[in-house]
Amino acid sequence: MLETELFALLEQTAEAAYAVTAEGEICSWNAAAERLFGFPPHEVLGRNIDEVLDARDSLGTRALAGGPEAATRHWDGASGGIPNFDLDVRVASGRRLWVNVSTIVFDNQRTGRRLFIRLAHDISHRRRKEELFNAMVHTAREVVSLAENGTDQAPVETLSEQERRILTLFAEGGNPAAIADALDISAQTLRNHLHHINRKLRTHNRLEAVTHAQRRGLIE
């Protein structure tokens, strides 16, 4: 497939898509990318993607949307692909939003040029919920610390391995639907586990259960 055909195909996708070289030069930018990021094609084509989006990952690391590290930074040698990753980017209005990015590597056999096709969608709402939950956990932990005077308490009953796994996933900011999915259990089964956890720890909700479990060293 020629690059012109590839770019025409990307233009038809509903998801924001752009293509960059290994050096980070933008060579394709579809209409959905313009809607998501706010930049029209004529303002970004030929420019470096990191200069345009000022992208950072969860750790604040730069140069993840393209750039000279694009070929290796997210490369998964085992699967031969690049796993999805989250980026905090700057849009045309100047505000910042979180996007999840998936990648298709395209090697042009005629020219020997390697392109990285990035497909992006807005996950700002999900990230805000995770950050809010983590802030609540931190606040609750502080409250529990004051209430308990720094003393450790043992649970009334021992938590099962599955119950500790559930609390760990909640502590990492997971939402109920995603956790049930990851553990291959139904939403009702997850609710049953939470009921048993609260009974064992003498807590009243999952936030309090997570806080108490961390305080007591039952989970990391």
Backbone bond lengths (Angstrom), bond angles and torsions (degrees), N, CA, C in turn:
res aa  C-N    CA-C-N  psi(-1)  N-CA   C-N-CA  omega(-1)  CA-C   N-CA-C  phi
1 M - - - 1.465 - - 1.531 109.33 -
2 L 1.334 117.07 131.07 1.446 121.19 176.69 1.519 110.27 -75.33
3 E 1.337 115.83 157.04 1.456 119.33 -178.57 1.523 111.74 -61.62
4 T 1.353 117.18 -36.96 1.459 119.68 -179.82 1.524 110.98 -62.76
5 E 1.336 116.22 -37.50 1.459 119.92 177.90 1.531 110.32 -69.00
6 L 1.315 115.91 -39.50 1.464 120.34 178.35 1.520 110.40 -62.00
7 F 1.335 117.22 -46.04 1.456 120.82 -178.40 1.530 110.79 -65.04
8 A 1.332 116.86 -36.25 1.471 120.77 177.55 1.526 110.05 -64.65
9 L 1.332 116.19 -37.78 1.460 120.97 178.28 1.532 110.44 -65.97
10 L 1.325 116.92 -43.10 1.465 121.02 179.57 1.523 111.06 -63.32
11 E 1.324 116.70 -31.89 1.459 120.49 -179.48 1.523 111.36 -64.79
12 Q 1.322 116.73 -24.02 1.466 120.75 -178.16 1.529 113.13 -87.12
13 T 1.350 117.34 -9.13 1.462 119.80 -178.05 1.518 110.62 -78.80
14 A 1.354 115.75 147.09 1.461 120.62 178.88 1.524 111.13 -80.47
15 E 1.337 117.14 -18.17 1.459 120.90 -178.66 1.524 110.07 -87.79
16 A 1.315 115.66 144.42 1.465 119.93 177.91 1.519 109.25 -59.30
17 A 1.329 116.77 124.80 1.464 121.10 -177.06 1.518 109.83 -138.47
18 Y 1.321 114.87 137.57 1.456 119.76 173.71 1.523 108.20 -144.16
19 A 1.316 116.78 158.93 1.464 121.52 179.87 1.517 108.38 -122.06
20 V 1.347 115.02 137.78 1.457 120.36 176.84 1.519 109.14 -131.06
21 T 1.313 115.94 153.55 1.447 121.39 173.01 1.521 108.82 -79.81
22 A 1.322 117.16 173.21 1.462 120.95 177.47 1.526 111.01 -62.44
23 E 1.330 116.82 -20.83 1.466 120.34 178.16 1.524 111.74 -88.80
24 G 1.342 116.74 -2.80 1.456 119.94 177.37 1.515 114.97 93.26
25 E 1.334 118.92 4.91 1.466 120.56 179.74 1.525 110.36 -74.80
26 I 1.309 116.80 129.37 1.467 121.89 179.53 1.526 108.99 -78.02
27 C 1.346 116.15 124.73 1.460 119.21 179.72 1.523 112.16 -123.38
28 S 1.326 117.20 -1.14 1.465 120.82 175.06 1.525 107.88 -155.15
29 W 1.342 115.30 142.51 1.478 120.49 -176.14 1.520 106.69 -155.01
30 N 1.338 116.87 106.73 1.464 117.69 -173.39 1.528 112.72 -85.29
31 A 1.348 115.65 175.67 1.461 120.68 -176.04 1.529 111.42 -63.55
32 A 1.333 116.79 -35.41 1.472 119.75 179.31 1.521 111.01 -66.50
33 A 1.346 117.24 -34.13 1.467 120.57 176.18 1.526 110.08 -65.41
34 E 1.328 116.06 -38.19 1.466 119.43 177.31 1.527 110.33 -63.55
35 R 1.336 116.79 -41.12 1.466 119.67 179.29 1.525 111.66 -65.91
36 L 1.334 117.12 -39.95 1.465 120.22 -177.45 1.520 112.15 -73.81
37 F 1.324 116.38 -47.55 1.468 120.32 -173.63 1.532 113.68 -95.10
38 G 1.345 117.19 -18.68 1.462 120.20 177.24 1.512 115.69 88.76
39 F 1.332 118.22 -5.83 1.460 121.31 -179.30 1.527 110.26 -96.01
40 P 1.338 119.04 127.00 1.468 120.32 174.34 1.525 109.70 -73.41
41 P 1.331 118.24 157.13 1.475 121.02 -176.90 1.521 113.94 -54.23
42 H 1.337 117.29 -41.15 1.464 118.60 -174.63 1.533 112.47 -65.57
43 E 1.344 117.16 -17.17 1.466 119.95 179.73 1.521 113.05 -88.75
44 V 1.336 116.91 -15.91 1.467 118.96 -174.07 1.532 114.83 -118.37
45 L 1.321 117.50 -26.62 1.470 118.98 -177.46 1.529 110.86 -59.62
46 G 1.333 115.46 130.46 1.458 120.99 -179.23 1.516 113.25 90.93
47 R 1.328 117.50 -12.91 1.465 120.67 179.43 1.532 110.28 -91.16
48 N 1.325 116.02 166.35 1.464 120.60 177.51 1.522 109.55 -82.01
49 I 1.313 117.51 133.65 1.454 122.62 -174.72 1.530 112.31 -62.25
50 D 1.334 117.43 -35.03 1.456 119.95 -179.27 1.529 111.36 -69.75
51 E 1.329 115.62 -31.78 1.458 120.31 176.41 1.533 109.99 -68.19
52 V 1.333 116.26 -37.76 1.463 120.64 -177.18 1.519 111.52 -73.59
53 L 1.337 116.89 -50.28 1.470 120.46 -172.27 1.526 114.13 -96.16
54 D 1.337 117.50 -14.92 1.470 120.33 -178.20 1.530 109.54 46.80
55 A 1.340 115.63 51.96 1.469 121.17 -170.81 1.522 112.49 -80.56
56 R 1.332 115.07 143.84 1.464 122.21 175.04 1.515 108.54 -137.30
57 D 1.321 116.18 151.50 1.457 119.39 176.31 1.525 109.30 -92.88
58 S 1.335 117.38 -170.31 1.467 121.77 -176.03 1.518 112.72 -60.13
59 L 1.342 117.37 -25.58 1.456 121.57 -178.01 1.522 111.96 -94.79
60 G 1.337 116.76 2.65 1.451 120.32 -179.77 1.511 114.02 83.14
61 T 1.336 116.87 13.34 1.463 120.73 -178.87 1.521 110.61 -77.98
62 R 1.320 116.69 136.59 1.465 121.48 179.85 1.527 110.92 -86.46
63 A 1.343 114.53 176.76 1.470 122.96 171.17 1.523 113.43 62.05
64 L 1.330 116.65 45.70 1.455 119.24 178.10 1.527 112.58 -108.15
65 A 1.305 118.14 -14.40 1.460 119.81 -178.90 1.523 111.49 -85.53
66 G 1.300 117.65 -14.09 1.462 122.24 -178.61 1.515 106.97 -175.88
67 G 1.305 116.81 -134.73 1.451 119.45 174.56 1.513 113.76 76.19
68 P 1.340 117.38 173.38 1.462 121.31 -175.41 1.519 114.54 -63.18
69 E 1.359 117.83 -19.04 1.463 119.92 -179.53 1.523 112.23 -88.27
70 A 1.316 117.86 -3.98 1.464 120.76 -172.80 1.523 112.96 -59.09
71 A 1.307 116.84 -32.69 1.464 119.41 -175.72 1.519 112.81 -73.45
72 T 1.321 117.62 -20.63 1.459 118.99 -173.59 1.517 114.67 -124.92
73 R 1.331 118.26 -24.69 1.464 119.18 -170.47 1.520 112.69 -61.49
74 H 1.338 117.36 -43.26 1.454 120.53 -177.64 1.524 111.61 -107.15
75 W 1.297 117.32 12.46 1.453 119.63 -174.53 1.525 110.89 -71.97
76 D 1.319 116.42 128.33 1.458 122.23 178.84 1.520 107.67 -102.33
77 G 1.324 116.50 99.75 1.460 120.53 -175.85 1.509 113.19 -62.40
78 A 1.339 117.29 -31.25 1.457 120.34 -177.03 1.521 111.18 -67.39
79 S 1.334 116.50 -45.45 1.456 119.67 -176.64 1.523 112.26 -95.37
80 G 1.340 116.26 -11.86 1.456 119.03 -178.34 1.510 112.72 77.61
81 G 1.325 117.60 12.57 1.451 120.83 -178.62 1.512 111.85 -130.01
82 I 1.320 115.68 179.84 1.452 122.47 179.30 1.524 107.65 -111.84
83 P 1.322 119.42 117.65 1.461 120.90 -178.37 1.528 111.33 -68.28
84 N 1.324 115.37 157.35 1.461 120.11 175.54 1.528 110.67 -59.57
85 F 1.318 116.26 150.50 1.463 120.15 176.42 1.520 108.99 -148.15
86 D 1.328 115.58 157.03 1.458 121.68 -179.70 1.517 110.32 -98.33
87 L 1.331 115.29 142.76 1.457 121.09 178.50 1.519 110.42 -133.01
88 D 1.319 115.41 142.18 1.460 122.82 171.45 1.524 105.71 -97.78
89 V 1.338 117.77 114.40 1.466 120.79 -174.15 1.523 111.42 -120.94
90 R 1.333 114.11 161.00 1.466 120.74 176.48 1.525 108.01 -103.45
91 V 1.325 117.47 127.05 1.456 121.11 179.64 1.519 109.38 -95.25
92 A 1.331 116.10 178.37 1.462 120.82 -173.14 1.525 112.82 -60.88
93 S 1.340 117.13 -32.54 1.467 120.52 -179.37 1.523 112.69 -71.65
94 G 1.337 116.18 -12.54 1.460 120.57 -178.23 1.512 113.53 100.05
95 R 1.346 117.35 -17.40 1.468 119.22 178.25 1.524 109.34 -75.55
96 R 1.317 116.49 164.38 1.451 121.23 -179.26 1.521 109.47 -114.15
97 L 1.324 115.87 145.70 1.454 120.64 176.64 1.520 109.55 -142.74
98 W 1.330 115.20 158.90 1.460 121.25 178.46 1.518 109.48 -95.65
99 V 1.320 116.18 133.98 1.462 121.40 175.15 1.527 108.97 -128.38
100 N 1.324 115.14 149.29 1.457 120.44 171.46 1.518 106.96 -99.42
101 V 1.330 116.71 133.67 1.458 121.78 -173.55 1.522 110.36 -120.07
102 S 1.328 115.98 129.11 1.459 121.10 170.88 1.522 107.39 -113.07
103 T 1.307 116.85 159.01 1.463 121.57 -169.49 1.520 112.46 -132.04
104 I 1.310 115.05 138.60 1.467 122.15 169.40 1.524 106.73 -120.18
105 V 1.322 116.73 127.09 1.470 120.73 178.82 1.527 108.31 -93.11
106 F 1.313 115.89 126.33 1.467 121.88 -179.39 1.516 109.23 -118.98
107 D 1.327 116.56 119.34 1.461 121.75 176.90 1.523 109.55 -104.04
108 N 1.312 115.67 117.47 1.458 121.00 177.98 1.527 108.65 -80.54
109 Q 1.328 116.30 107.57 1.460 120.61 -176.03 1.525 112.19 -66.03
110 R 1.320 116.36 -27.10 1.471 119.31 -178.05 1.527 112.23 -75.27
111 T 1.320 115.31 -42.21 1.466 118.63 -175.25 1.522 112.74 -101.95
112 G 1.345 116.44 -16.16 1.456 119.76 -176.78 1.512 113.16 77.81
113 R 1.329 115.84 10.18 1.460 119.78 -178.53 1.527 110.26 -88.31
114 R 1.328 116.32 136.20 1.461 121.72 176.95 1.527 109.17 -102.15
115 L 1.338 115.00 130.30 1.458 120.90 178.00 1.524 109.61 -117.03
116 F 1.331 115.27 148.70 1.455 121.24 175.27 1.522 107.83 -112.62
117 I 1.333 115.24 113.11 1.457 120.86 178.22 1.522 106.99 -89.10
118 R 1.325 117.05 118.25 1.458 121.70 -178.73 1.533 108.95 -105.98
119 L 1.332 116.05 127.43 1.457 122.64 175.52 1.528 106.99 -110.90
120 A 1.332 117.04 123.80 1.462 120.51 -172.10 1.524 111.82 -126.26
121 H 1.348 115.68 144.98 1.462 119.67 171.00 1.523 109.66 -141.16
122 D 1.321 114.93 151.58 1.464 122.62 -174.12 1.528 110.75 -72.15
123 I 1.348 117.17 125.19 1.469 121.47 177.01 1.526 110.15 -123.98
124 S 1.334 117.04 22.31 1.467 120.76 -176.09 1.517 111.64 -58.78
125 H 1.339 116.87 -40.08 1.466 119.93 -178.64 1.524 110.29 -62.17
126 R 1.335 116.36 -44.29 1.471 120.47 179.80 1.522 110.79 -63.45
127 R 1.326 117.08 -42.89 1.459 120.72 -179.12 1.530 110.87 -64.76
128 R 1.335 117.09 -38.95 1.465 119.82 179.68 1.528 110.33 -63.93
129 K 1.331 116.75 -39.78 1.464 120.34 178.68 1.526 110.64 -64.44
130 E 1.346 116.36 -41.52 1.462 120.00 179.10 1.525 110.87 -64.46
131 E 1.331 116.11 -43.86 1.459 119.76 -179.22 1.532 110.90 -65.17
132 L 1.349 116.81 -38.68 1.452 120.59 178.48 1.520 110.54 -64.08
133 F 1.342 115.86 -44.36 1.460 119.19 -179.68 1.526 110.54 -63.20
134 N 1.335 116.80 -43.67 1.466 119.92 179.54 1.532 111.26 -62.54
135 A 1.332 116.20 -37.02 1.466 119.61 178.07 1.523 110.02 -66.92
136 M 1.332 116.29 -38.74 1.465 120.32 178.33 1.526 110.63 -64.84
137 V 1.348 116.00 -41.78 1.467 119.80 178.18 1.526 110.18 -60.44
138 H 1.329 115.66 -44.37 1.471 119.84 -179.62 1.526 110.66 -61.50
139 T 1.345 116.05 -44.92 1.462 120.05 -179.70 1.521 111.22 -64.03
140 A 1.326 115.70 -43.96 1.464 119.77 -179.83 1.522 110.68 -63.43
141 R 1.333 116.66 -37.06 1.468 120.29 179.48 1.526 110.01 -63.17
142 E 1.331 115.55 -39.71 1.462 119.27 178.72 1.531 110.88 -64.88
143 V 1.347 115.90 -41.12 1.465 120.07 179.52 1.519 110.55 -63.50
144 V 1.349 115.87 -45.02 1.460 120.23 -179.85 1.516 110.76 -62.35
145 S 1.341 116.24 -39.60 1.457 120.78 -179.84 1.527 110.62 -60.45
146 L 1.336 116.12 -42.43 1.459 119.64 179.22 1.528 111.12 -67.89
147 A 1.340 115.43 -41.17 1.462 120.46 -176.55 1.521 112.02 -67.14
148 E 1.337 115.75 -33.59 1.463 119.41 -174.74 1.519 112.79 -93.92
149 N 1.353 115.65 -1.78 1.468 118.98 178.80 1.522 112.62 57.40
150 G 1.332 115.61 28.96 1.463 119.14 176.32 1.498 113.97 78.25
151 T 1.339 119.42 6.87 1.465 119.92 179.76 1.497 110.50 -91.08
152 D 1.324 116.22 144.32 1.454 121.22 177.70 1.515 109.65 -84.01
153 Q 1.320 115.96 144.69 1.441 121.07 177.09 1.528 108.58 -122.17
154 A 1.293 116.64 140.09 1.454 120.51 176.95 1.514 108.80 -90.15
155 P 1.332 118.27 145.03 1.458 119.72 177.81 1.515 110.47 -66.52
156 V 1.329 115.42 154.77 1.457 119.65 177.95 1.521 109.76 -61.73
157 E 1.345 114.97 -40.42 1.457 120.10 177.80 1.527 108.45 -131.57
158 T 1.316 115.72 155.18 1.464 120.61 179.85 1.520 110.30 -72.14
159 L 1.331 116.24 136.08 1.457 120.92 176.17 1.524 110.08 -77.53
160 S 1.337 115.09 143.64 1.466 119.40 176.23 1.525 109.04 -76.66
161 E 1.311 115.91 166.45 1.466 120.81 178.73 1.526 110.37 -60.38
162 Q 1.339 117.30 -39.96 1.469 121.12 179.25 1.521 110.61 -65.23
163 E 1.335 116.83 -39.38 1.462 119.85 -179.94 1.520 110.91 -66.75
164 R 1.337 117.09 -39.68 1.473 119.47 176.68 1.519 110.73 -65.59
165 R 1.336 116.39 -37.10 1.463 120.17 178.86 1.528 110.43 -63.91
166 I 1.320 116.31 -41.59 1.465 120.77 179.15 1.528 110.70 -62.69
167 L 1.325 116.86 -45.97 1.465 119.86 179.59 1.527 111.64 -63.77
168 T 1.320 116.25 -37.06 1.470 120.12 178.48 1.523 110.52 -63.37
169 L 1.324 117.09 -42.92 1.468 120.79 179.77 1.524 111.06 -65.75
170 F 1.336 117.41 -38.48 1.468 119.73 175.77 1.520 110.44 -66.08
171 A 1.335 116.87 -39.23 1.470 120.60 179.67 1.521 111.32 -63.99
172 E 1.336 116.71 -28.12 1.469 121.17 179.21 1.520 112.17 -83.17
173 G 1.343 116.32 2.67 1.468 120.07 176.30 1.503 114.57 95.14
174 G 1.338 118.23 8.66 1.454 120.58 -179.61 1.518 111.94 -68.41
175 N 1.336 116.47 149.84 1.454 120.00 176.10 1.527 109.07 -97.38
176 P 1.345 118.62 159.36 1.462 121.15 -174.35 1.518 114.35 -54.41
177 A 1.338 117.31 -42.84 1.462 119.76 -177.96 1.526 111.00 -63.01
178 A 1.328 116.39 -44.62 1.468 120.56 -178.75 1.527 110.94 -66.98
179 I 1.329 116.86 -37.53 1.468 120.66 -179.09 1.527 110.28 -68.26
180 A 1.342 116.55 -44.60 1.461 119.93 177.57 1.526 110.05 -59.32
181 D 1.314 114.97 -39.89 1.472 120.73 178.31 1.523 111.18 -63.21
182 A 1.345 116.10 -47.68 1.465 121.33 -177.35 1.521 111.92 -63.08
183 L 1.332 116.34 -33.60 1.466 120.55 -178.04 1.521 112.37 -93.64
184 D 1.339 115.13 -1.89 1.464 120.92 179.00 1.527 110.99 58.30
185 I 1.339 115.37 46.76 1.463 120.89 176.19 1.516 108.46 -129.31
186 S 1.310 117.71 162.84 1.459 121.61 179.76 1.522 110.13 -79.11
187 A 1.337 115.40 163.43 1.463 120.33 177.49 1.528 110.57 -61.41
188 Q 1.328 117.00 -37.64 1.453 120.54 179.51 1.528 111.48 -65.56
189 T 1.352 116.70 -40.63 1.465 120.12 177.44 1.516 110.56 -62.60
190 L 1.341 116.33 -39.52 1.463 119.62 177.65 1.524 110.51 -63.05
191 R 1.343 116.92 -41.92 1.467 120.02 177.82 1.528 111.07 -62.46
192 N 1.333 116.51 -38.44 1.468 120.08 177.76 1.524 110.98 -62.73
193 H 1.352 115.90 -42.93 1.469 120.00 177.92 1.524 110.67 -60.13
194 L 1.344 116.19 -44.09 1.466 119.65 -179.48 1.527 111.18 -63.63
195 H 1.327 116.37 -36.91 1.464 120.09 177.52 1.533 110.49 -61.58
196 H 1.338 116.32 -45.58 1.470 120.47 -179.91 1.531 110.86 -66.73
197 I 1.332 116.23 -38.60 1.473 120.29 179.06 1.529 110.10 -61.39
198 N 1.327 116.32 -47.86 1.470 119.72 -179.31 1.525 111.25 -63.18
199 R 1.319 116.51 -37.47 1.465 119.15 178.53 1.526 110.33 -65.22
200 K 1.340 116.77 -42.93 1.458 120.61 -178.03 1.531 112.03 -67.83
201 L 1.328 115.87 -38.04 1.470 119.38 -176.13 1.532 112.80 -92.40
202 R 1.358 115.86 -4.52 1.461 120.76 -176.26 1.526 110.98 59.76
203 T 1.315 115.01 42.68 1.459 121.84 176.86 1.525 108.50 -112.57
204 H 1.334 115.98 174.71 1.461 119.79 -172.77 1.521 114.07 -118.48
205 N 1.322 118.40 -15.78 1.462 121.37 179.48 1.514 108.84 -155.38
206 R 1.330 116.27 172.46 1.462 119.19 -173.54 1.526 112.49 -68.57
207 L 1.339 117.64 -33.40 1.463 119.94 178.23 1.520 110.30 -62.95
208 E 1.325 116.50 -45.47 1.459 120.38 179.17 1.526 110.65 -65.87
209 A 1.347 115.94 -37.60 1.468 119.85 179.65 1.521 111.03 -64.55
210 V 1.337 116.90 -43.84 1.466 121.13 178.50 1.518 110.31 -60.85
211 T 1.320 116.04 -45.76 1.467 120.89 -178.53 1.522 111.55 -62.07
212 H 1.339 116.23 -46.27 1.467 120.15 -179.43 1.524 110.76 -65.80
213 A 1.337 116.68 -40.04 1.468 119.76 -179.12 1.519 110.84 -64.28
214 Q 1.343 117.10 -39.98 1.458 119.95 178.06 1.528 110.41 -68.15
215 R 1.332 115.43 -41.17 1.465 119.84 -179.90 1.536 111.45 -61.60
216 R 1.311 115.75 -37.72 1.457 120.62 -177.18 1.536 112.36 -87.53
217 G 1.324 117.06 0.41 1.456 119.98 177.51 1.517 113.15 76.17
218 L 1.335 117.41 20.83 1.464 119.65 -179.63 1.526 110.58 -80.48
219 I 1.331 116.96 -26.31 1.463 122.57 174.90 1.514 107.73 -136.35
220 E 1.341 114.91 163.93 1.467 119.12 -179.74 1.516 110.29 -71.64
